[in-house]
């Protein structure tokens, strides 16, 4: 009986095996690499297996007829294929799977920018980074100057990026350009930005190769995104010897509406009495600032309104180089207003619509005159260069903008966005000097349309093509600007990027008072980037080349534009390294830039290096925070090689051949956080140029030669060798200590 049972089992096993179908093969990716441990099966059955370490699989099934063969593997798109199963046969099926594109693994399209808003990336500079960077004075542009690509031009405000002038950079808030982001210019003294860094939730600083969504900037774009809805209500106040402020933010119980306002007043009279200044400030810098914000979170979007107003003034005297005992007097009264309103709405099928409108005006009243030792105006002398020193300017500028962008998310991370914008600029200036009065009105309507797409070919390879159309009715010329960004990931945190683009900009309107029929200025960018972005480490290196065309040429005798035949180039290499982990509680970054640039534009008689560019610049920023004592110290060291300056004692063949001395600055600050009942107090002390190193930004020369035919000069330096800041900031309703801890660890 046992023998009969054994014989029956063997017979049955052979029969069953003969009745099964064998399915086998290999699974690989598009590059021919085996895919390990993929799951393979027959749909709606229990038959299947797991591929081995070389991508091979094999299993048997009783199923017959046409069935669906399924393959699944993490990181790849599911695969299905209809197959015919026949008894007692073998199906050989080799499968090539496509990589699934997902947000966590996909390469990042950077378009040449340092970004601090995408949680997937390591943020380069957050608002707290900006206010705790020693020497930056809580100014956005001051902190950005510690990044590679930004030049240090101590005698003038603005962002000077990769061989470009300040006019070649644009600063954008919620999609609209801020016409006067910095306080109005004062001769020889750089002005700070008007806006607090805590107004913004994200910062995208593009030093070149930026998106097709923006234009009218030959060098760079700083894109600031304002805070959406605060987490809770709070009140804040601060006081120091030079200013005081107070403000509050109210959040509704539903967490859908918030509104707030703040006011500040600054006056440097006491500070200037304590710290001697190079200039004679007969009216110390002072000003009033007030702002208002409103946020409404809709069912599928958000509405935001922000308004800002400031009025300020300054008056100073400095010795005249043209005659002993004479003085140059300068006074400025400024009023500035900026407001923008935006609406972001999410529609069905992954459509997003963004609209924003803004209006701003800037009113400058400038008086400049030659005075005697008694501070009285010097009468007309008949010497043109001296008489031209006395003048009055009233400049009133308005700018209105509207911008609309539609964004459609396609499959995976692929997306397309398109839209348009319109700017209307109206400038009216009145010049009064001994020749008479002159009114100079200039209006311009600028319009643009753009389209851009994110295309992910795989998790490793993506590109962003775009194109922008622009038209200015002032010059009556249009232009088409293509843009391209290509990114390839070599590992999860590391990637290469290549950016190319053509960028146009209407010449500065102050040069177009006599003739506006000029070509738009142009810069072609070529940028190669390698970057490693992880939670605690950031490394970035770039090489770039910029080709300038159609730059303005002016008449040296009157500074009016005569042609757009200027040209130039800028090329360079940059490094950036940030480490927030190696030493507990220590955060530091190091940056270095090498720049080679020349241009022939404005009144340059030869092709040469411009005055706002240094060949080598660098920064070291160190921040240490002791959690136990709630105490932090910050240090920065900034340096730059000499910049060219104009020496009228040299022939035109040696134009801008001289260099200023090596520049360096050591800056220190500390902050101590103390919770007092329900109040969080932050005590801040800052010292700029700790060692009182001599800093010569450039030189000013007399307009007339002396008896020996020599033009006398004076050093252009900061108003004081060292500057100080002491302040206390308090908040109620929000525990700012935790924010500071999170930001410094």
C-alpha positions in Angstrom: 0.0 0.0 0.0 2.8 2.5 0.9 4.5 1.8 -2.5 1.2 2.5 -4.3 0.7 5.8 -2.4 4.3 7.0 -3.2 3.9 6.1 -6.8 0.6 8.1 -6.9 2.2 11.2 -5.4 5.1 11.1 -7.9 2.7 10.7 -10.8 0.5 13.5 -9.6 3.5 15.9 -9.1 4.8 15.2 -12.5 1.4 15.8 -14.0 0.9 19.1 -12.1 4.4 20.3 -13.1 3.6 19.5 -16.7 0.4 21.5 -16.5 2.0 24.7 -15.2 3.3 27.7 -17.2 6.7 29.1 -16.3 7.2 32.9 -16.5 10.7 34.2 -16.3 13.0 37.0 -17.4 15.1 40.0 -16.2 14.1 43.5 -15.0 16.3 46.5 -15.7 16.1 50.3 -16.0 16.6 52.4 -19.2 20.3 52.3 -18.8 20.5 48.5 -18.6 21.1 48.3 -14.9 19.4 45.4 -13.1 16.5 46.4 -10.7 16.8 44.4 -7.5 13.9 43.0 -5.5 11.1 44.1 -7.8 7.7 42.4 -7.2 6.3 40.5 -10.2 2.9 38.8 -10.3 -0.1 37.9 -12.4 -2.9 40.5 -11.7 -5.8 39.2 -9.6 -4.0 36.0 -8.6 -1.6 34.8 -5.9 1.1 33.8 -8.4 4.3 35.8 -8.5 7.7 36.3 -6.9 10.5 38.8 -6.1 13.4 39.5 -8.5 16.8 38.6 -7.1 19.9 40.8 -6.8 20.7 40.7 -10.5 17.1 41.4 -11.5 16.2 37.8 -12.5 12.8 36.4 -11.7 11.0 33.1 -12.4 7.7 31.6 -11.1 5.1 29.1 -12.2 1.3 29.6 -12.5 -1.8 27.5 -13.3 -3.4 30.5 -14.9 -4.1 30.2 -18.6 -5.3 32.6 -21.4 -4.6 36.3 -21.6 -3.6 37.8 -18.3 -2.1 41.0 -17.0 1.5 40.8 -15.9 2.4 43.4 -13.2 5.8 44.7 -11.9 6.2 47.1 -9.0 9.3 48.5 -7.4 9.9 51.5 -5.2 11.2 54.4 -7.2 9.8 53.2 -10.6 6.6 53.6 -12.4 4.3 50.5 -12.1 4.5 48.3 -15.1 1.6 46.3 -16.7 1.6 44.2 -19.8 -0.9 41.7 -21.3 0.6 38.2 -21.8 -0.8 34.9 -23.1 -0.4 32.0 -20.8 -0.5 28.5 -22.4 -0.2 25.2 -20.4 3.1 23.4 -20.4 5.0 26.4 -21.9 7.6 29.0 -20.8 7.1 32.7 -21.2 10.3 34.7 -21.4 9.7 38.4 -20.6 12.4 41.0 -20.1 11.1 44.2 -18.6 12.5 47.8 -18.8 11.0 50.0 -16.1 10.9 53.8 -16.1 12.0 55.8 -13.1 9.2 57.4 -11.1 9.8 61.1 -10.6 9.0 62.2 -7.0 9.7 65.3 -5.0 12.0 63.7 -2.5 14.3 62.1 -5.0 14.2 64.5 -8.0 16.9 66.9 -9.0 16.3 70.5 -8.1 16.0 73.2 -10.9 17.9 76.1 -9.4 18.2 78.7 -12.2 21.3 80.0 -10.6 19.8 81.1 -7.3 20.4 80.8 -3.6 17.0 79.9 -2.2 15.7 79.7 1.3 12.1 78.8 0.9 12.1 75.2 -0.2 12.2 72.9 2.9 13.7 70.2 0.7 16.8 72.3 0.2 19.2 73.5 2.8 18.3 77.2 3.4 21.1 79.5 2.7 19.9 82.7 4.5 16.7 82.8 6.6 15.4 86.1 8.1 17.1 85.2 11.4 20.4 84.6 9.5 20.1 88.1 8.2 19.5 89.9 11.5 22.2 87.9 13.3 25.0 88.4 10.7 27.5 90.7 12.3 28.1 93.8 10.2 24.9 93.4 8.2 23.0 95.7 10.6 19.8 93.7 10.0 19.8 94.8 6.4 19.0 92.3 3.7 21.5 93.6 1.2 24.2 93.7 3.9 23.8 90.0 4.6 23.7 89.1 0.9 27.1 90.8 0.6 28.6 87.9 2.5 27.5 85.5 -0.3 29.7 85.0 -3.4 29.0 87.2 -6.4 28.1 90.3 -4.4 30.6 93.2 -4.4 31.2 95.6 -1.5 30.8 99.1 -2.6 30.8 101.1 0.6 30.1 104.5 -0.9 26.9 103.6 -2.6 23.8 101.5 -1.9 22.5 98.7 -4.0 23.4 95.1 -5.1 26.5 95.1 -7.3 26.5 91.5 -8.7 29.2 89.9 -10.9 30.6 93.0 -12.5 27.2 94.7 -12.8 26.2 98.1 -11.5 23.4 98.6 -8.9 20.9 99.5 -11.6 21.3 96.1 -13.2 19.8 94.3 -10.2 16.1 94.2 -9.4 14.4 93.5 -6.0 10.9 92.0 -6.1 8.3 91.7 -3.3 5.5 89.2 -4.0 6.0 89.4 -7.8 6.3 93.2 -8.2 9.4 95.2 -8.5 10.2 97.7 -5.7 11.1 100.9 -7.4 13.1 102.4 -4.5 14.1 99.5 -2.2 16.9 101.5 -0.6 16.7 104.9 1.1 17.6 107.8 -1.2 21.2 108.3 -2.1 23.5 110.6 0.0 26.9 111.4 -1.5 29.6 109.0 -0.4 27.4 107.2 2.2 25.7 103.9 1.3 22.0 103.7 2.3 20.3 100.6 3.8 17.2 98.9 2.6 13.8 100.1 3.7 12.2 96.8 4.6 12.6 94.5 7.6 13.8 90.9 6.8 11.1 89.6 9.2 8.4 90.7 6.7 9.5 87.8 4.4 9.1 84.1 4.7 11.5 83.2 1.9 14.4 84.7 0.0 15.5 83.7 -3.5 18.7 85.4 -4.5 19.7 84.8 -8.1 23.1 86.0 -9.1 22.4 85.2 -12.7 20.5 82.9 -15.1 17.2 83.7 -13.4 13.7 82.6 -14.4 11.9 83.8 -17.6 9.1 85.0 -15.2 11.2 88.1 -14.5 13.1 90.7 -16.6 14.6 94.1 -16.8 17.7 93.1 -14.8 21.0 92.5 -16.6 22.7 91.0 -13.5 20.5 89.7 -10.7 17.1 89.3 -9.1 16.3 89.2 -5.4 12.9 87.7 -5.0 11.2 88.2 -1.6 8.0 86.4 -0.6 6.1 88.0 2.2 4.8 86.0 5.2 1.4 84.4 4.7 -0.7 83.9 7.9 1.1 84.3 11.3 0.6 81.5 13.7 -0.8 83.6 16.5 -1.4 87.2 17.7 1.5 89.1 19.1 2.8 92.5 20.1 6.4 93.8 19.7 8.4 96.7 20.8 12.0 97.8 20.7 14.2 100.6 21.9 17.7 101.8 21.4 19.6 105.2 21.6 18.8 105.7 17.9 15.3 104.4 17.4 12.1 103.1 18.9 9.3 101.0 17.4 6.1 99.2 18.3 3.7 97.0 16.5 1.2 94.2 16.8 -0.3 91.4 14.8 -3.9 90.1 15.3 -5.0 86.6 14.2 -8.7 85.7 14.2 -10.0 82.7 16.1 -10.7 81.0 12.8 -7.0 81.3 11.8 -8.2 82.6 8.4 -7.7 86.4 8.9 -4.9 88.5 10.3 -4.0 92.1 10.3 -1.3 94.2 11.8 0.6 97.5 11.9 3.8 98.9 13.2 5.4 102.3 13.7 9.0 103.3 14.2 11.0 106.5 14.6 14.7 106.9 14.2 17.0 109.8 15.1 20.8 109.6 15.2 21.5 112.9 16.9 22.5 111.3 20.2 24.6 108.6 18.5 26.5 111.2 16.4 27.3 113.2 19.6 28.8 110.1 21.1 30.6 108.9 18.0 32.5 111.6 16.1 31.7 111.7 12.4 33.8 112.7 9.4 31.0 114.9 8.0 29.3 117.8 9.8 25.8 116.5 10.2 23.8 119.7 10.9 20.7 117.5 10.6 21.2 114.0 11.8 19.5 111.3 9.9 15.9 110.8 11.2 12.7 109.4 9.9 9.2 108.0 10.5 8.1 104.6 9.2 4.7 103.0 9.3 3.3 99.9 7.7 0.1 97.9 7.5 -0.7 94.3 6.5 -3.8 92.3 5.9 -4.1 88.5 5.2 -7.2 86.5 4.3 -7.0 82.8 3.8 -9.7 81.7 1.4 -11.0 78.2 0.8 -8.4 77.5 -1.9 -6.0 80.4 -1.7 -4.9 83.6 0.0 -5.3 87.3 -0.3 -2.5 89.6 0.9 -2.2 93.4 1.2 0.9 95.2 2.4 1.5 99.0 2.6 4.5 101.0 3.7 5.2 104.7 4.2 8.3 106.5 5.3 9.5 110.1 5.6 13.0 111.0 6.4 15.6 113.7 6.1 19.3 114.4 6.5 21.7 117.4 6.2 25.5 117.5 6.2 28.5 119.6 5.3 32.0 118.6 4.1 35.0 120.7 3.3 35.3 121.8 -0.4 38.5 120.7 -2.2 38.2 123.6 -4.6 39.0 126.4 -2.1 40.1 126.7 1.5 37.3 127.6 3.9 34.5 126.7 1.5 32.1 123.8 2.3 29.7 121.6 0.3 26.3 121.5 1.9 23.8 118.7 1.1 20.3 118.2 2.4 17.7 115.7 1.5 14.0 115.3 2.4 12.3 112.1 1.2 8.8 110.6 1.3 8.3 107.1 0.0 5.2 104.9 -0.3 4.8 101.3 -1.5 1.7 99.0 -1.5 0.9 95.7 -3.2 -2.1 93.4 -3.2 -2.0 89.8 -4.3 -4.4 87.0 -4.8 -3.4 83.3 -5.1 -6.1 80.8 -6.0 -6.0 77.0 -6.6 -8.4 75.8 -9.2 -9.3 72.2 -10.1 -7.1 69.9 -12.2 -3.9 71.4 -10.6 -4.3 74.9 -11.9 -3.0 77.8 -9.8 -3.6 81.5 -10.6 -1.6 84.3 -9.1 -2.4 88.0 -9.5 -0.6 90.9 -8.0 -0.8 94.7 -8.4 1.3 97.4 -6.8 1.7 101.2 -6.7 4.6 103.2 -5.3 5.9 106.7 -5.3 9.1 108.4 -4.2 9.5 112.1 -3.6 13.0 113.6 -3.2 13.8 117.2 -2.4 17.5 117.7 -2.7 19.5 120.9 -2.0 23.2 121.3 -2.7 25.1 124.5 -2.3 28.6 125.9 -1.8 28.9 127.7 1.5 31.5 129.8 3.3 32.9 129.4 6.7 29.8 131.0 8.2 27.6 128.4 6.5 26.2 131.0 4.1 25.7 130.4 0.4 28.5 131.6 -1.8 27.3 134.1 -4.5 27.8 133.3 -8.2 31.5 133.4 -8.8 31.5 133.1 -12.6 33.6 130.0 -12.3 31.4 127.3 -13.8 32.7 124.3 -11.8 32.0 126.2 -8.5 28.7 127.7 -9.5 27.5 124.3 -10.6 27.9 123.1 -7.0 24.8 125.0 -6.0 21.5 123.5 -7.2 18.0 122.2 -6.2 16.3 119.1 -7.4 12.7 118.0 -7.0 12.2 114.5 -8.2 8.8 112.7 -8.1 8.5 109.2 -9.4 5.5 106.8 -9.5 5.3 103.2 -10.6 2.2 101.1 -11.1 2.4 97.4 -11.9 0.1 94.5 -12.6 1.1 90.9 -13.0 -0.8 87.7 -13.7 0.6 84.1 -13.8 -1.1 80.8 -14.5 0.6 77.6 -13.3 -0.4 74.1 -14.3 1.0 71.1 -12.6 1.3 68.2 -15.0 2.1 64.6 -14.2 4.7 64.0 -11.5 6.7 67.3 -11.0 6.3 68.5 -14.6 4.7 71.9 -14.8 4.0 74.8 -17.1 3.5 78.5 -16.2 2.8 81.5 -18.3 1.5 85.0 -17.9 2.2 88.7 -18.4 2.8 92.0 -16.7 2.6 95.7 -17.3 4.5 98.5 -15.7 3.8 102.2 -15.9 6.5 104.6 -14.8 6.1 108.3 -14.5 9.0 110.5 -13.6 9.0 114.3 -13.2 12.1 116.1 -12.2 12.8 119.8 -11.8 16.4 121.1 -11.8 17.1 124.6 -10.5 20.6 126.1 -10.7 22.3 129.3 -11.9 21.5 128.6 -15.6 17.8 128.5 -14.8 15.0 125.9 -14.2 14.5 122.8 -16.2 11.5 120.4 -16.1 12.3 116.8 -17.2 9.2 114.6 -17.5 9.7 111.0 -18.6 6.9 108.4 -19.0 7.3 104.7 -19.9 4.9 101.8 -20.3 6.6 98.5 -20.3 4.8 95.2 -21.0 6.0 91.6 -21.1 4.7 88.1 -21.7 6.4 84.9 -20.7 6.1 81.1 -20.6 8.2 78.6 -18.8 8.1 74.8 -18.2 9.6 72.3 -15.7 10.4 69.1 -17.5 11.6 66.1 -15.5 13.0 63.4 -17.8 14.0 61.3 -14.7 14.8 61.9 -11.0 18.4 62.7 -12.2 17.7 64.9 -15.2 15.5 67.9 -15.5 15.4 71.2 -17.5 13.5 74.4 -17.5 13.1 76.1 -20.9 11.4 79.5 -21.1 11.1 82.6 -23.2 10.1 86.2 -22.5 8.8 88.9 -24.8 9.3 92.5 -23.7 8.3 95.9 -25.2 8.9 99.5 -24.1 7.0 102.4 -25.6 9.8 104.7 -24.5 12.3 103.2 -26.9 9.6 101.8 -29.1 11.5 98.5 -29.3 10.7 94.9 -28.5 12.9 92.0 -27.6 12.7 88.2 -27.2 14.7 86.6 -24.4 15.1 82.8 -24.3 16.1 81.2 -21.0 17.2 77.6 -20.2 18.3 75.8 -17.0 19.5 72.2 -17.1 20.1 70.1 -13.9 21.6 66.7 -13.4 21.9 64.9 -10.1 25.0 62.8 -9.4 23.8 61.7 -6.0 20.8 62.5 -3.8 22.3 65.8 -2.3 24.6 66.7 -5.2 24.0 68.0 -8.7 25.3 69.9 -11.6 23.4 72.7 -13.3 23.9 74.7 -16.5 22.1 78.0 -17.0 21.8 80.1 -20.1 19.8 83.2 -20.9 19.5 86.5 -22.7 18.5 89.4 -20.5 17.4 92.9 -21.6 17.0 96.1 -19.7 15.7 99.6 -20.7 18.5 102.2 -20.1 18.1 104.3 -16.9 15.5 106.9 -17.7 17.7 109.7 -16.3 19.9 109.3 -19.4 17.1 109.4 -21.9 15.8 113.0 -21.4 17.0 114.1 -24.9 16.7 110.9 -27.0 15.0 107.6 -26.1 15.3 105.8 -29.4 18.0 103.3 -28.2 18.3 99.6 -28.2 17.6 97.8 -24.9 20.8 96.9 -23.0 21.6 93.2 -23.2 23.6 90.6 -21.2 24.0 86.9 -22.2 24.7 84.6 -19.2 26.4 81.2 -19.2 26.7 79.6 -15.8 27.9 76.1 -14.7 27.2 75.1 -11.1 28.0 72.2 -8.8 26.2 72.2 -5.4 25.7 69.9 -2.5 22.7 70.7 -0.4 21.9 68.7 2.8 20.4 69.5 6.1 23.6 70.6 7.8 26.0 71.3 4.9 26.0 73.5 1.8 28.7 73.5 -0.8 28.4 75.5 -4.0 30.8 76.3 -6.8 30.1 78.3 -10.0 31.9 79.4 -13.1 30.2 82.0 -15.3 30.6 84.3 -18.3 28.5 87.4 -19.1 28.6 89.1 -22.5 27.4 92.7 -22.4 26.0 94.4 -25.5 24.2 97.7 -26.3 25.5 99.5 -23.2 24.9 103.2 -22.9 27.5 105.7 -24.1 27.3 109.3 -22.9 28.7 112.6 -23.7 31.3 113.5 -21.0 30.3 117.1 -21.2 26.6 116.7 -20.3 26.1 113.0 -19.4 23.2 112.6 -21.8 23.1 109.3 -23.7 24.4 109.5 -27.2 24.3 105.8 -28.3 24.0 102.2 -27.2 27.4 101.2 -28.6 28.9 100.2 -25.3 30.0 96.6 -24.6 31.7 94.5 -22.0 32.2 91.2 -20.3 32.3 89.6 -16.9 33.7 86.2 -16.0 34.5 84.5 -12.7 34.6 81.7 -10.3 32.8 81.4 -6.9 32.9 79.1 -3.8 30.5 78.9 -0.9 30.6 76.5 2.1 28.3 76.4 5.1 28.6 74.0 8.1 26.0 73.8 10.8 26.9 70.5 12.4 30.7 69.8 12.9 30.9 71.8 16.1 27.7 71.7 18.3 26.0 75.1 18.4 28.4 76.6 15.8 27.2 77.7 12.4 29.6 79.3 9.9 30.0 79.9 6.2 32.9 80.9 4.0 32.6 82.5 0.5 35.1 83.5 -2.1 34.7 85.2 -5.5 37.1 85.9 -8.3 36.0 88.4 -10.9 37.5 89.5 -14.2 35.4 92.2 -15.9 35.9 95.1 -18.3 33.5 97.4 -20.1 33.3 100.5 -22.3 30.2 102.4 -21.4 28.9 105.8 -20.2 31.8 108.2 -20.4 34.6 105.6 -20.4 37.2 106.6 -23.0 38.7 103.1 -23.0 37.8 99.5 -22.4 38.6 98.9 -18.8 37.6 97.5 -15.3 34.7 99.6 -13.8 34.9 101.3 -10.4 32.4 99.0 -8.7 34.3 95.8 -9.2 37.1 94.1 -7.2 39.0 91.2 -8.5 38.9 89.1 -5.3 36.3 89.2 -2.5 35.5 86.9 0.4 33.7 86.5 3.7 33.8 84.4 6.8 30.7 84.4 9.0 30.7 82.6 12.4 27.7 82.2 14.8 27.9 80.4 18.1 24.8 79.9 20.4 24.8 78.6 23.9 21.4 77.0 24.5 21.9 76.7 28.3 22.5 80.4 28.8 20.4 81.6 25.8 23.3 83.6 24.6 24.8 83.9 21.1 27.8 85.7 19.6 28.4 86.5 15.9 31.5 87.4 14.0 32.1 88.3 10.4 35.3 89.0 8.5 34.9 90.6 5.1 37.7 91.5 2.6 38.2 92.7 -0.9 41.1 93.7 -3.1 41.3 97.2 -4.4 38.8 98.7 -6.8 39.6 101.1 -9.7 39.1 104.8 -9.2 39.3 107.9 -11.5 42.4 110.0 -11.1 42.2 113.2 -13.1 45.9 113.8 -12.7 46.6 110.9 -15.1 46.2 110.9 -18.9 43.1 109.3 -20.5 45.2 106.3 -21.6 45.6 105.4 -17.9 41.9 105.9 -17.2 40.9 103.9 -14.0 44.4 102.4 -13.8 44.8 103.2 -10.0 43.5 100.9 -7.3 42.2 101.6 -3.8 43.9 99.9 -0.8 42.9 96.4 0.4 39.6 96.5 2.2 38.9 94.4 5.3 36.4 94.6 8.2 35.9 92.6 11.4 32.4 92.9 12.9 31.0 91.5 16.1 27.6 91.2 17.7 26.0 89.3 20.5 22.4 88.6 21.6 21.0 87.4 24.9 17.4 86.1 25.2 15.6 86.5 28.4 12.0 85.4 29.3 10.5 87.8 31.8 7.1 86.4 32.8 5.1 86.5 29.5 7.6 88.7 27.7 10.5 87.6 25.6 13.3 90.2 25.6 16.3 90.1 23.2 19.3 92.2 24.1 21.5 93.0 21.1 24.9 94.7 20.9 26.8 95.2 17.6 30.2 96.7 16.7 31.2 97.2 13.1 34.9 97.4 12.1 36.0 96.3 15.6 39.7 97.1 15.1 39.1 100.5 13.5 40.9 99.5 10.3 41.2 102.3 7.7 38.6 101.6 5.0 39.0 103.7 1.8 36.2 103.0 -0.7 37.5 105.5 -3.3 38.7 109.1 -3.6 37.1 112.4 -4.5 39.0 115.1 -6.4 38.7 118.8 -6.7 37.0 120.2 -9.8 39.8 122.7 -10.3 43.6 122.2 -10.3 45.8 124.0 -7.8 48.6 126.4 -8.8 50.8 123.5 -9.7 48.2 122.0 -12.0 47.3 119.2 -9.6 43.8 118.1 -8.6 43.6 117.6 -4.9 41.9 114.6 -3.4 40.2 113.3 -0.3 39.7 109.8 1.0 36.1 108.5 0.6 35.6 106.6 3.9 32.8 105.6 6.2 31.5 108.5 8.4 33.2 106.9 11.4 35.9 104.2 11.7 33.8 102.2 14.1 30.0 102.1 14.5 28.0 100.7 17.4 24.4 99.5 18.0 22.7 98.7 21.3 19.0 97.7 21.5 16.3 95.8 23.3 13.5 94.0 21.4 10.5 92.6 23.3 7.5 90.5 22.2 4.3 89.4 23.8 2.2 86.5 22.6 4.9 84.5 20.8 7.9 82.9 22.5 10.7 84.3 20.4 13.3 82.4 22.3 12.2 79.2 20.6 12.4 80.8 17.2 15.9 82.0 18.0 16.9 78.5 19.3 15.6 76.8 16.1 17.3 79.4 13.9 20.7 79.0 15.6 21.0 75.2 16.0 
